[in-house]
Amino acid sequence: MLLPSFSSKSSSVKQAIASSSLAPSTVLAPSSGRSITPNNPGSFKTHQFMETITSSKPYSEMEAIAMESLEQRASAMAAATERTYLAAEKISNSQVKIHKAYEGYRQAEGKNEYLIGESKAKTAATLQSLRPGYHRLGEGMQRIEAVVNSEINASIAAFG
């Protein structure tokens, strides 16, 4: 494939061929400053509703009622938290679907842009290869025109 001759207007094309901005730090940059990655794993702290019981001891009736109340609140919060995280996971999965679809589009667009450029370059090469033929056709037409003009001038001279 022949590349077309670059004019000063196409310096961006030259740069696109000579360099790339696909550095790993750019391509693999996190989606946000809070994205979970090996370099930003998030917190490993766990939530506890109460202190861990580390030894056996007797509890009063009031302590039992308070613990049961805490258990009900903890169960309700756990169920709500589970639903929240499930919804957040589904949102994240939706973001992945959107991202994958967009990246698929970008891949297709990049390939298509290359194919368009390749097609244009082939057309330019074909047109360049036709130039000598057009030059010969033009010379032939000039020779025929000169012959015809000469015959017309001779006819005018002979018949006045």
ABEGO torsion letter per residue (X at the ends): XBBBBBBAAAAAAAAAAABBAABAAAAABBABAABBBAABAEBABBBBABBBBABBBBBBAAAAAAAAAAAAAAAAAAAAAAAAAAAAAAAAAAAAAAAAAAAAAAAAAAAAAAAAAAAAAAAAAAAAAAAAAAAAAAAAAAAAAAAAAAAAAAAAAAAX
